[in-house]
Amino acid sequence: MNNTLLVQTESVLYQLTDVLNQLEHLEYKKPIHTLSGSSIGQHARHVIEFYQCMTSGAQNGKINYDERNRDKMIEESREFAIQCINKILFDIKTIDLKKSILLEVSYEYGNLIEIATTPEREMVYNIEHAIHHMALVKIGIKEINEKILLPLEFGVAVSTIRHQQNHVHSNVFTKI
């Protein structure tokens, strides 16, 4: 297993879990105006189900993110969402990242496209996808409860964090 991908996946999912643990039940499922009426729970469900599609697809040889369950229980119960995240954290440790699998996509009704991929590539995609939705979650949290503590890197791409660190360091060096 690619240890870097595993560590990054765990980091992203632990961050999400930590934030979900700080939310009240009603905050988790409350429609948020800034998010066009979607809830933190809906964004969490979306991230969780993409990871579930990846882990099950890595086992059965085919991933289709469009066929996710859209499980209302995940979006309405943060406790259940956290249980699902914990299962993903367990399951990703058993995946053969180099296995050849298929990704099914459809951009037109009835026109299914199959693309060769690997669980490793799909894990990279899921990390970036999760971070994107966590950025939206961050915006929603600021609207519903400013007291929730978010890590500075929550919802921020690793490349952006690295760029910001290099920018700060380069400014420090130019001032000396």
CORJORA-V359726 format. One record per backbone hydrogen bond with DSSP energy under -1.0 kcal/mol. NH is the residue of the N-H (numbers start at 1). CO is the residue of the C=O. E is the energy in kcal/mol with one decimal. If there is no record, write none. Layout:
nh: <NH | NH>
co: <CO | CO>
e: <E | E>
//
This chain:
nh: <6 | 7 | 8 | 9 | 10 | 11 | 12 | 13 | 14 | 15 | 16 | 17 | 18 | 19 | 20 | 21 | 22 | 28 | 29 | 32 | 36 | 37 | 38 | 41 | 43 | 44 | 45 | 46 | 47 | 48 | 49 | 50 | 51 | 52 | 53 | 54 | 55 | 56 | 57 | 58 | 60 | 61 | 63 | 67 | 68 | 75 | 76 | 77 | 81 | 82 | 83 | 84 | 85 | 86 | 87 | 88 | 89 | 90 | 91 | 92 | 93 | 94 | 97 | 99 | 101 | 102 | 103 | 104 | 105 | 111 | 113 | 115 | 117 | 120 | 122 | 123 | 124 | 125 | 126 | 127 | 128 | 129 | 130 | 131 | 132 | 133 | 134 | 135 | 136 | 137 | 138 | 139 | 140 | 141 | 142 | 143 | 144 | 145 | 148 | 154 | 156 | 161 | 162 | 163 | 164 | 165 | 166 | 167 | 168 | 169 | 170 | 171 | 172 | 173 | 174 | 175>
co: <2 | 3 | 4 | 5 | 6 | 7 | 8 | 9 | 10 | 11 | 12 | 13 | 14 | 15 | 16 | 17 | 19 | 24 | 25 | 38 | 33 | 32 | 35 | 28 | 39 | 40 | 41 | 42 | 43 | 44 | 45 | 46 | 47 | 48 | 49 | 50 | 51 | 52 | 53 | 54 | 56 | 57 | 102 | 64 | 65 | 71 | 72 | 73 | 77 | 78 | 79 | 80 | 81 | 82 | 83 | 84 | 85 | 86 | 87 | 88 | 90 | 91 | 95 | 96 | 117 | 61 | 115 | 63 | 113 | 108 | 105 | 103 | 101 | 97 | 118 | 119 | 120 | 121 | 122 | 123 | 124 | 125 | 126 | 127 | 128 | 129 | 130 | 131 | 132 | 133 | 134 | 135 | 136 | 137 | 138 | 139 | 140 | 141 | 145 | 151 | 153 | 157 | 158 | 159 | 160 | 161 | 162 | 163 | 164 | 165 | 166 | 167 | 168 | 169 | 170 | 171>
e: <-2.0 | -2.8 | -2.4 | -2.7 | -2.7 | -2.5 | -2.5 | -2.5 | -2.8 | -2.3 | -2.1 | -2.3 | -2.8 | -2.0 | -2.6 | -2.4 | -1.0 | -2.0 | -1.2 | -2.1 | -1.7 | -2.4 | -1.8 | -2.8 | -1.7 | -2.8 | -2.8 | -2.1 | -2.1 | -2.9 | -3.1 | -1.7 | -2.0 | -2.5 | -2.5 | -2.2 | -2.8 | -2.6 | -2.5 | -2.2 | -2.4 | -1.9 | -3.0 | -1.3 | -1.2 | -1.3 | -1.4 | -1.9 | -2.4 | -2.4 | -1.9 | -2.3 | -2.3 | -2.5 | -2.0 | -2.2 | -2.7 | -1.5 | -3.1 | -2.7 | -1.0 | -2.0 | -1.0 | -1.3 | -2.4 | -2.2 | -2.9 | -3.5 | -2.6 | -2.3 | -3.5 | -2.5 | -2.5 | -2.1 | -2.1 | -2.2 | -1.8 | -2.1 | -2.5 | -2.2 | -2.1 | -2.8 | -2.6 | -2.3 | -2.1 | -2.0 | -2.4 | -1.8 | -1.3 | -2.4 | -2.4 | -1.6 | -2.3 | -2.8 | -2.0 | -1.0 | -1.9 | -3.1 | -1.3 | -1.9 | -2.0 | -2.3 | -2.7 | -2.2 | -2.8 | -2.5 | -2.6 | -2.5 | -2.4 | -2.6 | -2.6 | -2.0 | -2.2 | -2.3 | -1.8 | -1.2>
//
